[in-house]
Amino acid sequence: NYEFWAAEKSSNKFLLTSTEGINIMDMPFKLINIPFVNTKYEWQPKAIKSIFSANIDAYIILGNPNSISTWICLIIARLRKVPTFMWSHGYLSEEVGIKGTIRKYFYKLGHKHLLYGNVAKNIMTTKGFKEEDLHVVYNSLDYEKQKKCREQLTYADRLEVRQKYNIDENSIPLITIGRLVKKFKLHQLVESIKILQD
């Protein structure tokens, strides 16, 4: 049996959880500001209270070091000897300095890691994490199954999709998948289309 803990409502529109078809135990959180630190931190007191009393075999938690409650939950899980799986990007680059040290201590609190890509796994291996504790799940996508489906597509299949969405046979569709956040610089994508058209 699985039990999902998540915030059904959030002041941050990017952290809303879809509850359609899923039984979720609501764990409200808020974003708090710490003076002189230019970062917002998550706080979920109900999650901390629940992990003390919950009868669980394992705990899968979002590996976000900017969540104060996550740090506390990981420590409690360690004390209760409950295995934890941290689901995160891991390292996106060779992070050094104070920030890198804090991130390493944070990741060390987890027993296993579910990572989005091989880059994170390679970096974490060089930082002393055991390879058998690092599992690349590719954003939880069944990549091999998707690859097999993609390879079975025919020209007729592609043409059918183009006709369905009124896309000219000779045009080149441009698709991007991701969050609409400033750091991804999606405006450059729109600008590049204009340049190509000119």
C-alpha angles and dihedrals in degrees: 000000000000129000120194120211115194144134108264090192128035140176086222110074092205092059099054114128122220110228099184109136092351129106105225129186101218114238105180116206139181135204114243131193122224113207116258092009116104095213135089116229128207121235123192109169094173090059090055092050092047097050089057093059105024117112099220135155096206139001124220110196135177106255098230113145089195090071111092092191091053091058090051094045091051092051091048090049089052091051091048090046092236113152113242128204114200112209111202150114088266112200116353091186141001095289115198138173126041094325092052092048092050091049091051092051089048094052090045088064090069123078097211135012130221105201135191097223150004094256091067091047092051093048093047091049090055088049092059103266114141112253092223089060093055117082121181108214098169096231088314092292120142091236097176092053091047091049091051091051091048092051090053093057114111132206088255090056091052092046090051091055091048091052092047092056096035094246115158114245093236098043122100113233116216116207130180128184121199147079121307096243130141097241092064090062094216089169087075088061091055091045092050091055089055091050091051091049092051 
